Amino acid sequence: KFAADLSLSPVGLSVMLAVPVLVGSLARIPFGVLTDRFGGHRVFTAVCFLAILPVMALAFVDSYNAFLVAGAFLGIAGASFAVGVPYVNAWFPPQKRGLVLGIYSMGNAGTAVSGFLTPSLATAFDRQTAYITAAAALLLIGVAFMLWGHDSPTWKRAKGSAIARLTKAMSSHNTWDLALLYSISFGAFVAFGVYLPVLLKVSYGLSLTDAAARAAGFVLLATAARPVGGWLSDHVGGARVIRTVFAGIAVLSAFVALQPSLAPATTVAYLSLAFVLGCGNGAIIALVSKLSKPDSIGSVTGIVGACGGLGGFLPPLILGVTYQRTRSYSLALLGLSLAAALVFVYISRRFKRIKLA
């Protein structure tokens, strides 16, 4: 609707959708470092309150540049993932962290809930009501967490300088392996989450409401699969889960790229892709918790989460450019298939060289 109201090109729309993802990705690094230092209770509370401002701004802005600015500040909310992982991690022993971090990651269901509720609220009332409702929810949760949340008794404030901890995290080969994996699996999840309504509407002629509902279902299934991936990582090993996931991404994304209509088989393939992406995200975060030291998990999560978010920044732009030039999204989806296949080959070799927890 904003694209129609503002007469945006596919690339212009892609930029508007991608800016919050980019800012939220980069912000994960400093927020992860801050969490190691000050604890998740304080930082998560601050994120809730800070995110209220851009949400309220989105209720009233009416120009493309204003949307870009508000969207950039909205990226603060996207940084919250790097706060929650070390916060939750400190409460549980290593053998349970895959499952509980997968459960925590189900917070992404908020995207699906928004996909259902925001258009309905805007239609029934107006845009202002939809965004003010979201701001009120942030205020409520922020106050509740400030009053009743607290850090784990086992959590210890990280010592030394933030730069030293960040440098140490960046010097680990494991950090960048996990960042590469997350940039594909979470990046694809983010890209589909923000662009799938457009893709379904344009490629298959669905109404905006139907496309948004189907995209919300995709996000919901991918989110529900995260604990499954974490649980499997705890019980059969993260390496095995991740290899299976990337093989699945390569096959399924190639299949949907070549489907001209939204036949039942195409729908099943999209839903299977959602499940595979969710399992991969859960398994990767489980490995982050098991391969990171307690005093640096926020820093590692920030780097891995930032790369995952950046992985979600580029695909909407590629989708927009691809469609603008070819009137099809197939090349972009085939690109995802190729990237997953290459990462599968690389990580299979890496897993043979390292001993996973």
Buried (B, 14 or more C-beta within 10 A) or exposed (E): EEBEEBEBEBBBBBBBBBBBBBBBBBBBBBBBBBBBBBBBBBBBBBBBBBBBBBBBBBBEBEEBEEBBBBBBBBBBBBBBBBBBBBBBBBBBEEEBBBBBBBBBBBEBBBBBEBBBBBBBBBEEEEBBEBBBBBBEBBBEBBEEBBEEBEBBEEBEEBEEEBEEBBEBBBEBEBBBBBBBBBBBBBBBBBBBBBBBBBBBBBBBEBEBBBBBBBBBBBBBBBBBBBBBBBBBBBEEBBBBBBBBBBBBBBBBBBBBBEBEEBEEEBBEBBBBBBBBBBBBBBBBBBBBBBBBEBBBBBBBBBBBBBBBBBBBBBBBBBBBBBBEEEEBBBBBBBBBBEBBBEBBEBBBEBBEEEEBE
